[in-house]
Amino acid sequence: MKARLISGSLVLAAIAAGTFAEAPRANPPLVIGGYQVLAGDFHVHMHPLSWAALTPWDTVLETRRQRLDVVAMAGQNNVWTGKVARWFSRRIGGPTVLVSQEVHTPRYHMIAAGIESTIDWRRTAAQAIDEIHQQGGVAIAAHPTIEYWPGWDDAAMRTLDAAEIVHPLIYSQPERYPQLQEFYRRKKLTAIGSSDYHGLGYPGVCRTYVFARENSEQGILEALRAGRTAVYDREGRAYGDPELIRLASETGSLPRPEAPPATTMLGLFSRIAGALGLLGLILVGFK
């Protein structure tokens, strides 16, 4: 009983400390070409059920700390964790959260951004895209490296909306970069930069700049469908809408990804206390 009480207290202390640990710096409003420019990450995972380290609310706090304006919170073959994240983010004034799913199959991986009901992972890519569109969402090919190309047949490519072109694996496995580039050039696709965040590194390490008419779920989805994005790799190569990239270059106002802000002592305490508390609860059980 005493061990459970201590472990539970550590978890509660971790949540409280994490909530107040790092006051985020708000992004200054940025308008280019008549559009609001929003920093986004369209491939972020949460615990549980997605092999991720942070809970939905912790992940929202981390994305806010990294000054992201919009995040696709993607459960692996579920949407309920994204709904929890959206609920929490709305109440703390966090980033706009798109409830999303990574349709995770042996044949392909796809981010279904802006949906409300789970997509059956046993569907073909084309069938999954049709259901995503029926729900008003956007279909994004997730890290479409060569081993997944057979899953992206002609039927799927005809209706696919977007593809990740900048992803952390292009730095950890540089030989994969040409594969993403080749896939992206198959047809006119919306360019996406995503972190595939699971709790290591930081969300937004690879990001998408969205040129939206308004900072709302529907405004962001409309911009993605229309291809109004800009994505940059570390060498400055740009992908996306050429005219918007040109305007951003001329104004010099489009921010580039920064080094993540340093974690404060309170934030460090939150992570350590949370890990110890959860470990304690696992070891002693909840009985």
ZADO-1210 file (C-alpha; in nm, 4 decimals, padded with zeros to 6 digits):
<atoms>
<atom x="00.0000" y="00.0000" z="00.0000" code="MET" pos="1"/>
<atom x="00.2781" y="00.2419" z="00.0939" code="LYS" pos="2"/>
<atom x="00.4722" y="00.1627" z="-00.2263" code="ALA" pos="3"/>
<atom x="00.1632" y="00.2239" z="-00.4391" code="ARG" pos="4"/>
<atom x="00.0989" y="00.5541" z="-00.2626" code="LEU" pos="5"/>
<atom x="00.4563" y="00.6698" z="-00.3209" code="ILE" pos="6"/>
<atom x="00.4474" y="00.5639" z="-00.6862" code="SER" pos="7"/>
<atom x="00.1134" y="00.7324" z="-00.7463" code="GLY" pos="8"/>
<atom x="00.2355" y="01.0496" z="-00.5773" code="SER" pos="9"/>
<atom x="00.5408" y="01.0553" z="-00.8037" code="LEU" pos="10"/>
<atom x="00.3195" y="01.0306" z="-01.1122" code="VAL" pos="11"/>
<atom x="00.0959" y="01.3156" z="-00.9912" code="LEU" pos="12"/>
<atom x="00.4010" y="01.5262" z="-00.9050" code="ALA" pos="13"/>
<atom x="00.5444" y="01.4567" z="-01.2505" code="ALA" pos="14"/>
<atom x="00.2248" y="01.5758" z="-01.4201" code="ILE" pos="15"/>
<atom x="00.2123" y="01.8912" z="-01.2092" code="ALA" pos="16"/>
<atom x="00.5809" y="01.9686" z="-01.2635" code="ALA" pos="17"/>
<atom x="00.5592" y="01.9017" z="-01.6353" code="GLY" pos="18"/>
<atom x="00.2596" y="02.1310" z="-01.6719" code="THR" pos="19"/>
<atom x="00.4423" y="02.4289" z="-01.5211" code="PHE" pos="20"/>
<atom x="00.8014" y="02.3408" z="-01.6047" code="ALA" pos="21"/>
<atom x="00.8658" y="02.5352" z="-01.9213" code="GLU" pos="22"/>
<atom x="00.6609" y="02.8341" z="-02.0261" code="ALA" pos="23"/>
<atom x="00.6450" y="02.8154" z="-02.4055" code="PRO" pos="24"/>
<atom x="00.7487" y="03.1027" z="-02.6277" code="ARG" pos="25"/>
<atom x="00.4561" y="03.1824" z="-02.8542" code="ALA" pos="26"/>
<atom x="00.5295" y="03.1998" z="-03.2243" code="ASN" pos="27"/>
<atom x="00.4813" y="03.5566" z="-03.3488" code="PRO" pos="28"/>
<atom x="00.2054" y="03.5802" z="-03.6126" code="PRO" pos="29"/>
<atom x="00.3522" y="03.5290" z="-03.9580" code="LEU" pos="30"/>
<atom x="00.1700" y="03.6081" z="-04.2828" code="VAL" pos="31"/>
<atom x="00.3176" y="03.5331" z="-04.6271" code="ILE" pos="32"/>
<atom x="00.1242" y="03.5670" z="-04.9510" code="GLY" pos="33"/>
<atom x="-00.1919" y="03.6413" z="-04.7559" code="GLY" pos="34"/>
<atom x="-00.1730" y="03.3126" z="-04.5637" code="TYR" pos="35"/>
<atom x="-00.1015" y="03.2392" z="-04.1987" code="GLN" pos="36"/>
<atom x="00.2166" y="03.0330" z="-04.1784" code="VAL" pos="37"/>
<atom x="00.1880" y="02.7566" z="-03.9193" code="LEU" pos="38"/>
<atom x="00.4668" y="02.5282" z="-03.7999" code="ALA" pos="39"/>
<atom x="00.3421" y="02.1704" z="-03.7991" code="GLY" pos="40"/>
<atom x="00.4393" y="01.8112" z="-03.7333" code="ASP" pos="41"/>
<atom x="00.2103" y="01.5564" z="-03.8930" code="PHE" pos="42"/>
<atom x="00.3453" y="01.2328" z="-03.7431" code="HIS" pos="43"/>
<atom x="00.3515" y="01.2302" z="-03.3617" code="VAL" pos="44"/>
<atom x="00.2816" y="00.9261" z="-03.1442" code="HIS" pos="45"/>
<atom x="00.1665" y="00.8894" z="-02.7833" code="MET" pos="46"/>
<atom x="00.1584" y="00.6240" z="-02.5125" code="HIS" pos="47"/>
<atom x="-00.0173" y="00.3819" z="-02.4853" code="PRO" pos="48"/>
<atom x="-00.0649" y="00.1520" z="-02.7867" code="LEU" pos="49"/>
<atom x="00.1823" y="00.3333" z="-03.0141" code="SER" pos="50"/>
<atom x="00.5225" y="00.2301" z="-02.8758" code="TRP" pos="51"/>
<atom x="00.5694" y="00.5824" z="-02.7406" code="ALA" pos="52"/>
<atom x="00.7118" y="00.7095" z="-02.4135" code="ALA" pos="53"/>
<atom x="00.4817" y="01.0036" z="-02.3341" code="LEU" pos="54"/>
<atom x="00.1113" y="01.0196" z="-02.2581" code="THR" pos="55"/>
<atom x="-00.1193" y="01.2326" z="-02.4776" code="PRO" pos="56"/>
<atom x="-00.1099" y="01.5263" z="-02.2352" code="TRP" pos="57"/>
<atom x="00.2686" y="01.5089" z="-02.1939" code="ASP" pos="58"/>
<atom x="00.3050" y="01.4995" z="-02.5718" code="THR" pos="59"/>
<atom x="00.0867" y="01.8101" z="-02.6093" code="VAL" pos="60"/>
<atom x="00.3069" y="01.9916" z="-02.3571" code="LEU" pos="61"/>
<atom x="00.6196" y="01.8859" z="-02.5455" code="GLU" pos="62"/>
<atom x="00.4838" y="02.0003" z="-02.8817" code="THR" pos="63"/>
<atom x="00.3877" y="02.3332" z="-02.7273" code="ARG" pos="64"/>
<atom x="00.7383" y="02.3646" z="-02.5822" code="ARG" pos="65"/>
<atom x="00.8785" y="02.3143" z="-02.9321" code="GLN" pos="66"/>
<atom x="00.6619" y="02.6029" z="-03.0604" code="ARG" pos="67"/>
<atom x="00.4506" y="02.3966" z="-03.2964" code="LEU" pos="68"/>
<atom x="00.1209" y="02.5473" z="-03.4096" code="ASP" pos="69"/>
<atom x="-00.0396" y="02.2283" z="-03.5399" code="VAL" pos="70"/>
<atom x="00.0212" y="01.8599" z="-03.4662" code="VAL" pos="71"/>
<atom x="-00.1272" y="01.5405" z="-03.6081" code="ALA" pos="72"/>
<atom x="-00.1510" y="01.3163" z="-03.3005" code="MET" pos="73"/>
<atom x="-00.1487" y="00.9710" z="-03.4547" code="ALA" pos="74"/>
<atom x="-00.2289" y="00.6544" z="-03.2644" code="GLY" pos="75"/>
<atom x="-00.1093" y="00.3384" z="-03.4321" code="GLN" pos="76"/>
<atom x="-00.4364" y="00.1906" z="-03.5590" code="ASN" pos="77"/>
<atom x="-00.6398" y="00.3954" z="-03.3104" code="ASN" pos="78"/>
<atom x="-00.7745" y="00.7498" z="-03.2804" code="VAL" pos="79"/>
<atom x="-00.8766" y="00.7677" z="-02.9151" code="TRP" pos="80"/>
<atom x="-00.5331" y="00.8835" z="-02.7936" code="THR" pos="81"/>
<atom x="-00.5499" y="01.1684" z="-03.0442" code="GLY" pos="82"/>
<atom x="-00.8921" y="01.2660" z="-02.9114" code="LYS" pos="83"/>
<atom x="-00.7515" y="01.2835" z="-02.5571" code="VAL" pos="84"/>
<atom x="-00.4670" y="01.5018" z="-02.6838" code="ALA" pos="85"/>
<atom x="-00.7081" y="01.7347" z="-02.8668" code="ARG" pos="86"/>
<atom x="-00.9265" y="01.7690" z="-02.5568" code="TRP" pos="87"/>
<atom x="-00.6277" y="01.8555" z="-02.3392" code="PHE" pos="88"/>
<atom x="-00.4689" y="02.0938" z="-02.5897" code="SER" pos="89"/>
<atom x="-00.7905" y="02.2921" z="-02.6292" code="ARG" pos="90"/>
<atom x="-00.8092" y="02.3437" z="-02.2558" code="ARG" pos="91"/>
<atom x="-00.4548" y="02.4714" z="-02.2105" code="ILE" pos="92"/>
<atom x="-00.4370" y="02.6812" z="-02.5269" code="GLY" pos="93"/>
<atom x="-00.1937" y="02.4404" z="-02.6922" code="GLY" pos="94"/>
<atom x="-00.1362" y="02.3701" z="-03.0619" code="PRO" pos="95"/>
<atom x="-00.4208" y="02.2816" z="-03.2955" code="THR" pos="96"/>
<atom x="-00.4441" y="01.9018" z="-03.2767" code="VAL" pos="97"/>
<atom x="-00.5605" y="01.6969" z="-03.5727" code="LEU" pos="98"/>
<atom x="-00.6964" y="01.3661" z="-03.4474" code="VAL" pos="99"/>
<atom x="-00.5107" y="01.1177" z="-03.6648" code="SER" pos="100"/>
<atom x="-00.4170" y="00.7542" z="-03.7082" code="GLN" pos="101"/>
<atom x="-00.1116" y="00.5857" z="-03.8440" code="GLU" pos="102"/>
<atom x="-00.2666" y="00.3103" z="-04.0532" code="VAL" pos="103"/>
<atom x="00.0075" y="00.0653" z="-03.9662" code="HIS" pos="104"/>
<atom x="00.0242" y="-00.2425" z="-04.1893" code="THR" pos="105"/>
<atom x="00.2959" y="-00.4774" z="-04.3177" code="PRO" pos="106"/>
<atom x="00.2428" y="-00.3347" z="-04.6690" code="ARG" pos="107"/>
<atom x="00.2392" y="00.0400" z="-04.6078" code="TYR" pos="108"/>
<atom x="00.2255" y="00.3056" z="-04.3348" code="HIS" pos="109"/>
<atom x="-00.0099" y="00.6005" z="-04.3786" code="MET" pos="110"/>
<atom x="-00.1069" y="00.8998" z="-04.1652" code="ILE" pos="111"/>
<atom x="-00.4821" y="00.9569" z="-04.1762" code="ALA" pos="112"/>
<atom x="-00.4921" y="01.3204" z="-04.0616" code="ALA" pos="113"/>
<atom x="-00.8114" y="01.4817" z="-03.9407" code="GLY" pos="114"/>
<atom x="-01.0378" y="01.1792" z="-03.8921" code="ILE" pos="115"/>
<atom x="-01.2709" y="01.0733" z="-03.6105" code="GLU" pos="116"/>
<atom x="-01.3132" y="00.6962" z="-03.6601" code="SER" pos="117"/>
<atom x="-01.0471" y="00.4265" z="-03.6826" code="THR" pos="118"/>
<atom x="-00.9507" y="00.2996" z="-04.0276" code="ILE" pos="119"/>
<atom x="-00.9292" y="-00.0793" z="-04.0607" code="ASP" pos="120"/>
<atom x="-00.5581" y="-00.1599" z="-04.1073" code="TRP" pos="121"/>
<atom x="-00.6464" y="-00.4657" z="-04.3185" code="ARG" pos="122"/>
<atom x="-00.7661" y="-00.2478" z="-04.6056" code="ARG" pos="123"/>
<atom x="-00.5553" y="-00.1825" z="-04.9124" code="THR" pos="124"/>
<atom x="-00.3975" y="00.1601" z="-04.9321" code="ALA" pos="125"/>
<atom x="-00.6538" y="00.2710" z="-05.1916" code="ALA" pos="126"/>
<atom x="-00.9434" y="00.1531" z="-04.9748" code="GLN" pos="127"/>
<atom x="-00.7971" y="00.3269" z="-04.6687" code="ALA" pos="128"/>
<atom x="-00.7560" y="00.6524" z="-04.8613" code="ILE" pos="129"/>
<atom x="-01.1189" y="00.6365" z="-04.9759" code="ASP" pos="130"/>
<atom x="-01.2346" y="00.6017" z="-04.6145" code="GLU" pos="131"/>
<atom x="-01.0057" y="00.8844" z="-04.4999" code="ILE" pos="132"/>
<atom x="-01.1581" y="01.1114" z="-04.7643" code="HIS" pos="133"/>
<atom x="-01.5096" y="01.0073" z="-04.6633" code="GLN" pos="134"/>
<atom x="-01.4268" y="01.1298" z="-04.3129" code="GLN" pos="135"/>
<atom x="-01.2918" y="01.4593" z="-04.4482" code="GLY" pos="136"/>
<atom x="-00.9301" y="01.3730" z="-04.3729" code="GLY" pos="137"/>
<atom x="-00.6015" y="01.3885" z="-04.5614" code="VAL" pos="138"/>
<atom x="-00.3946" y="01.0802" z="-04.6538" code="ALA" pos="139"/>
<atom x="-00.0171" y="01.1114" z="-04.6055" code="ILE" pos="140"/>
<atom x="00.2307" y="00.8397" z="-04.7053" code="ALA" pos="141"/>
<atom x="00.4468" y="00.7837" z="-04.3967" code="ALA" pos="142"/>
<atom x="00.8205" y="00.7307" z="-04.4607" code="HIS" pos="143"/>
<atom x="00.7497" y="00.5611" z="-04.7992" code="PRO" pos="144"/>
<atom x="01.0803" y="00.3803" z="-04.8375" code="THR" pos="145"/>
<atom x="01.1365" y="00.1184" z="-05.1045" code="ILE" pos="146"/>
<atom x="01.0143" y="-00.1815" z="-04.9037" code="GLU" pos="147"/>
<atom x="00.6673" y="-00.0222" z="-04.8859" code="TYR" pos="148"/>
<atom x="00.6385" y="00.0711" z="-05.2526" code="TRP" pos="149"/>
<atom x="00.4466" y="-00.2469" z="-05.3491" code="PRO" pos="150"/>
<atom x="00.1686" y="-00.1327" z="-05.1143" code="GLY" pos="151"/>
<atom x="00.1399" y="00.1972" z="-05.3022" code="TRP" pos="152"/>
<atom x="-00.0100" y="00.0643" z="-05.6239" code="ASP" pos="153"/>
<atom x="-00.1569" y="00.2746" z="-05.9053" code="ASP" pos="154"/>
<atom x="-00.5008" y="00.2844" z="-05.7438" code="ALA" pos="155"/>
<atom x="-00.3564" y="00.4257" z="-05.4211" code="ALA" pos="156"/>
<atom x="-00.1315" y="00.6764" z="-05.5961" code="MET" pos="157"/>
<atom x="-00.4250" y="00.8204" z="-05.7901" code="ARG" pos="158"/>
<atom x="-00.5902" y="00.9473" z="-05.4701" code="THR" pos="159"/>
<atom x="-00.2977" y="00.9883" z="-05.2263" code="LEU" pos="160"/>
<atom x="-00.2779" y="01.3489" z="-05.1008" code="ASP" pos="161"/>
<atom x="00.0698" y="01.3897" z="-04.9531" code="ALA" pos="162"/>
<atom x="00.3992" y="01.2214" z="-04.8672" code="ALA" pos="163"/>
<atom x="00.6727" y="01.2638" z="-04.6095" code="GLU" pos="164"/>
<atom x="00.9799" y="01.3921" z="-04.7909" code="ILE" pos="165"/>
<atom x="01.1816" y="01.5047" z="-04.4852" code="VAL" pos="166"/>
<atom x="01.1916" y="01.2538" z="-04.1980" code="HIS" pos="167"/>
<atom x="01.4585" y="01.1781" z="-03.9329" code="PRO" pos="168"/>
<atom x="01.5623" y="00.8593" z="-04.1130" code="LEU" pos="169"/>
<atom x="01.7175" y="01.0672" z="-04.3953" code="ILE" pos="170"/>
<atom x="01.9819" y="01.1689" z="-04.1406" code="TYR" pos="171"/>
<atom x="02.0206" y="00.8354" z="-03.9602" code="SER" pos="172"/>
<atom x="02.0064" y="00.6354" z="-04.2864" code="GLN" pos="173"/>
<atom x="02.1085" y="00.8757" z="-04.5671" code="PRO" pos="174"/>
<atom x="02.0626" y="00.6053" z="-04.8309" code="GLU" pos="175"/>
<atom x="01.6876" y="00.6320" z="-04.7645" code="ARG" pos="176"/>
<atom x="01.6667" y="00.9970" z="-04.8743" code="TYR" pos="177"/>
<atom x="01.6705" y="00.9218" z="-05.2500" code="PRO" pos="178"/>
<atom x="01.3914" y="00.6699" z="-05.1932" code="GLN" pos="179"/>
<atom x="01.1678" y="00.9344" z="-05.0337" code="LEU" pos="180"/>
<atom x="01.2577" y="01.1778" z="-05.3096" code="GLN" pos="181"/>
<atom x="01.1710" y="00.9282" z="-05.5830" code="GLU" pos="182"/>
<atom x="00.8372" y="00.8461" z="-05.4227" code="PHE" pos="183"/>
<atom x="00.7542" y="01.2162" z="-05.3787" code="TYR" pos="184"/>
<atom x="00.8171" y="01.2793" z="-05.7490" code="ARG" pos="185"/>
<atom x="00.5764" y="01.0078" z="-05.8670" code="ARG" pos="186"/>
<atom x="00.2971" y="01.2654" z="-05.8903" code="LYS" pos="187"/>
<atom x="00.2090" y="01.6083" z="-05.7543" code="LYS" pos="188"/>
<atom x="00.1934" y="01.5475" z="-05.3801" code="LEU" pos="189"/>
<atom x="00.1776" y="01.7834" z="-05.0842" code="THR" pos="190"/>
<atom x="00.5226" y="01.7978" z="-04.9236" code="ALA" pos="191"/>
<atom x="00.5344" y="01.6922" z="-04.5589" code="ILE" pos="192"/>
<atom x="00.8127" y="01.7075" z="-04.3020" code="GLY" pos="193"/>
<atom x="00.7465" y="01.4974" z="-03.9902" code="SER" pos="194"/>
<atom x="00.9365" y="01.3790" z="-03.6852" code="SER" pos="195"/>
<atom x="00.7701" y="01.0361" z="-03.6347" code="ASP" pos="196"/>
<atom x="00.8047" y="01.1252" z="-03.2666" code="TYR" pos="197"/>
<atom x="00.7860" y="00.8389" z="-03.0157" code="HIS" pos="198"/>
<atom x="00.9269" y="01.0170" z="-02.7110" code="GLY" pos="199"/>
<atom x="01.2947" y="01.0328" z="-02.8099" code="LEU" pos="200"/>
<atom x="01.4421" y="01.3387" z="-02.9763" code="GLY" pos="201"/>
<atom x="01.1812" y="01.6096" z="-03.0043" code="TYR" pos="202"/>
<atom x="00.8664" y="01.6776" z="-03.2081" code="PRO" pos="203"/>
<atom x="00.9219" y="01.9193" z="-03.4922" code="GLY" pos="204"/>
<atom x="01.2821" y="01.8134" z="-03.5585" code="VAL" pos="205"/>
<atom x="01.1469" y="01.7737" z="-03.9126" code="CYS" pos="206"/>
<atom x="00.8504" y="02.0024" z="-03.9699" code="ARG" pos="207"/>
<atom x="00.6040" y="02.1341" z="-04.2239" code="THR" pos="208"/>
<atom x="00.5189" y="02.4993" z="-04.2774" code="TYR" pos="209"/>
<atom x="00.1505" y="02.5192" z="-04.3650" code="VAL" pos="210"/>
<atom x="00.0101" y="02.8228" z="-04.5467" code="PHE" pos="211"/>
<atom x="-00.3466" y="02.8294" z="-04.4143" code="ALA" pos="212"/>
<atom x="-00.6327" y="03.0747" z="-04.4429" code="ARG" pos="213"/>
<atom x="-00.6983" y="03.0245" z="-04.0724" code="GLU" pos="214"/>
<atom x="-00.5521" y="02.8334" z="-03.7796" code="ASN" pos="215"/>
<atom x="-00.8275" y="02.5766" z="-03.7433" code="SER" pos="216"/>
<atom x="-00.8566" y="02.2050" z="-03.8112" code="GLU" pos="217"/>
<atom x="-01.0547" y="02.2645" z="-04.1301" code="GLN" pos="218"/>
<atom x="-00.8312" y="02.5511" z="-04.2401" code="GLY" pos="219"/>
<atom x="-00.5204" y="02.3336" z="-04.2037" code="ILE" pos="220"/>
<atom x="-00.6742" y="02.0344" z="-04.3816" code="LEU" pos="221"/>
<atom x="-00.7808" y="02.2611" z="-04.6697" code="GLU" pos="222"/>
<atom x="-00.4244" y="02.3908" z="-04.7020" code="ALA" pos="223"/>
<atom x="-00.2867" y="02.0352" z="-04.7074" code="LEU" pos="224"/>
<atom x="-00.5311" y="01.9297" z="-04.9775" code="ARG" pos="225"/>
<atom x="-00.4320" y="02.2353" z="-05.1830" code="ALA" pos="226"/>
<atom x="-00.0587" y="02.1611" z="-05.1439" code="GLY" pos="227"/>
<atom x="00.0231" y="02.4882" z="-04.9658" code="ARG" pos="228"/>
<atom x="00.3242" y="02.3722" z="-04.7668" code="THR" pos="229"/>
<atom x="00.6977" y="02.4293" z="-04.7498" code="ALA" pos="230"/>
<atom x="00.9461" y="02.1777" z="-04.6105" code="VAL" pos="231"/>
<atom x="01.3207" y="02.2261" z="-04.5643" code="TYR" pos="232"/>
<atom x="01.5969" y="01.9787" z="-04.4896" code="ASP" pos="233"/>
<atom x="01.9100" y="02.0689" z="-04.2930" code="ARG" pos="234"/>
<atom x="02.0980" y="02.1599" z="-04.6104" code="GLU" pos="235"/>
<atom x="01.8289" y="02.4088" z="-04.7100" code="GLY" pos="236"/>
<atom x="01.6694" y="02.2026" z="-04.9878" code="ARG" pos="237"/>
<atom x="01.3070" y="02.3091" z="-05.0169" code="ALA" pos="238"/>
<atom x="00.9996" y="02.1093" z="-05.1172" code="TYR" pos="239"/>
<atom x="00.6423" y="02.2234" z="-05.1616" code="GLY" pos="240"/>
<atom x="00.4616" y="02.5054" z="-05.3357" code="ASP" pos="241"/>
<atom x="00.7269" y="02.6840" z="-05.5489" code="PRO" pos="242"/>
<atom x="00.5559" y="03.0233" z="-05.5382" code="GLU" pos="243"/>
<atom x="00.5154" y="03.0212" z="-05.1612" code="LEU" pos="244"/>
<atom x="00.8748" y="02.9039" z="-05.1169" code="ILE" pos="245"/>
<atom x="00.9850" y="03.1923" z="-05.3413" code="ARG" pos="246"/>
<atom x="00.7832" y="03.4452" z="-05.1396" code="LEU" pos="247"/>
<atom x="00.9226" y="03.3080" z="-04.8146" code="ALA" pos="248"/>
<atom x="01.2767" y="03.3305" z="-04.9512" code="SER" pos="249"/>
<atom x="01.2278" y="03.6896" z="-05.0633" code="GLU" pos="250"/>
<atom x="01.0906" y="03.8027" z="-04.7291" code="THR" pos="251"/>
<atom x="01.3426" y="03.5982" z="-04.5307" code="GLY" pos="252"/>
<atom x="01.0780" y="03.5624" z="-04.2625" code="SER" pos="253"/>
<atom x="01.0142" y="03.1897" z="-04.2659" code="LEU" pos="254"/>
<atom x="01.1750" y="03.0458" z="-03.9521" code="PRO" pos="255"/>
<atom x="01.4000" y="02.7439" z="-03.9819" code="ARG" pos="256"/>
<atom x="01.3938" y="02.4639" z="-03.7237" code="PRO" pos="257"/>
<atom x="01.5915" y="02.5594" z="-03.4163" code="GLU" pos="258"/>
<atom x="01.7830" y="02.3597" z="-03.1605" code="ALA" pos="259"/>
<atom x="01.5318" y="02.2462" z="-02.8973" code="PRO" pos="260"/>
<atom x="01.5112" y="02.4650" z="-02.5872" code="PRO" pos="261"/>
<atom x="01.6998" y="02.3324" z="-02.2890" code="ALA" pos="262"/>
<atom x="01.4995" y="02.1347" z="-02.0352" code="THR" pos="263"/>
<atom x="01.4692" y="02.3102" z="-01.7004" code="THR" pos="264"/>
<atom x="01.5341" y="02.1418" z="-01.3659" code="MET" pos="265"/>
<atom x="01.1582" y="02.1255" z="-01.3078" code="LEU" pos="266"/>
<atom x="01.1113" y="01.9597" z="-01.6446" code="GLY" pos="267"/>
<atom x="01.3902" y="01.7115" z="-01.5704" code="LEU" pos="268"/>
<atom x="01.2285" y="01.6318" z="-01.2356" code="PHE" pos="269"/>
<atom x="00.8961" y="01.5718" z="-01.4137" code="SER" pos="270"/>
<atom x="01.0472" y="01.3153" z="-01.6498" code="ARG" pos="271"/>
<atom x="01.2446" y="01.1304" z="-01.3832" code="ILE" pos="272"/>
<atom x="00.9583" y="01.1298" z="-01.1313" code="ALA" pos="273"/>
<atom x="00.7135" y="01.0138" z="-01.3955" code="GLY" pos="274"/>
<atom x="00.9391" y="00.7287" z="-01.5057" code="ALA" pos="275"/>
<atom x="01.0016" y="00.6154" z="-01.1475" code="LEU" pos="276"/>
<atom x="00.6349" y="00.6451" z="-01.0534" code="GLY" pos="277"/>
<atom x="00.5141" y="00.4433" z="-01.3508" code="LEU" pos="278"/>
<atom x="00.7828" y="00.1816" z="-01.2926" code="LEU" pos="279"/>
<atom x="00.6757" y="00.1555" z="-00.9305" code="GLY" pos="280"/>
<atom x="00.3104" y="00.1128" z="-01.0228" code="LEU" pos="281"/>
<atom x="00.4014" y="-00.1586" z="-01.2727" code="ILE" pos="282"/>
<atom x="00.6117" y="-00.3453" z="-01.0167" code="LEU" pos="283"/>
<atom x="00.3644" y="-00.3281" z="-00.7257" code="VAL" pos="284"/>
<atom x="00.0487" y="-00.3478" z="-00.9356" code="GLY" pos="285"/>
<atom x="-00.2718" y="-00.1544" z="-00.8986" code="PHE" pos="286"/>
<atom x="-00.4516" y="-00.3926" z="-00.6601" code="LYS" pos="287"/>
</atoms>
